[in-house]
């Protein structure tokens, strides 16, 4: 008798069009459910030759921050769940299915508002788990013990639903900048305004006395609640001296359609910094 020991390894990936090209590709990198129709579409492509078993589920969570401004996912906020969770009203169709090799399937994420549901921005995380389809055992095998490793890939993307009128905004409570060799580490303490997360971009610029930009960088940013966000600006080619650091937050992102974002006026703050 031959004993086969199967080990399943789950790998995680977030927010990527091209991630795991050898297996499943998810597009777009988020789900935006239309407030009128209550439906959002997700496209899953099997780039491998082997059929994949796919399962869609939801887990309420959002990106928070640690004491150093690093992004940390929070899946344990029960208070926020009661007010903002999309999970109780969201369904995926189909929830489980077999996706043949080199094929694509459209998944519909449907939201059904409950009677008397308040206007607001509801959200969660959509989890897409993919694993190779299990092959049937056709005949007995020879004696021995072998190990078979199966890689299960789970991608996690945000899902949003806007119901009624919602607003967002930011207040920059504190702005700090500390030079570490050839990098200016910038930290901004942010208070989210309105009733929806602030989702957009943060742009850092270093300007000389004449207003010329001598260094700049930008990254995507989220503020579901009050957070600390950090961005690092390379200053290796900047001449020592005093400069103005300008930090701007705006509700624009290259990977998200403008209509899927709750819009707000840009927020800007500046401080003088000494580059050594």
Secondary structure, 3 states (H helix, E strand, C coil): CEEEEEEEEEEEEECCCCCCCCCEEEECCEEEECCCCCEEEEEEEECCCCCEEEEEEEECCEEEECCCCCEEEECCCHHHHHHHECHHHEEEECCEEEECCCCEEEEEEEECCCCCCCCEEEEEEEEEEEEECCCCCCCCCCCEEEEEEEEEEEEEEEEEEEECCCCEEEEEEEEEEEEECCEEEEEEEEEEEECCCEEEEEEEEEECCCCCEEEEEEEEEEECCCEEEEEEEECCCCCCEEEEEEEEEECCCCCCCHHHCCCCCCEEEEEEEEEC
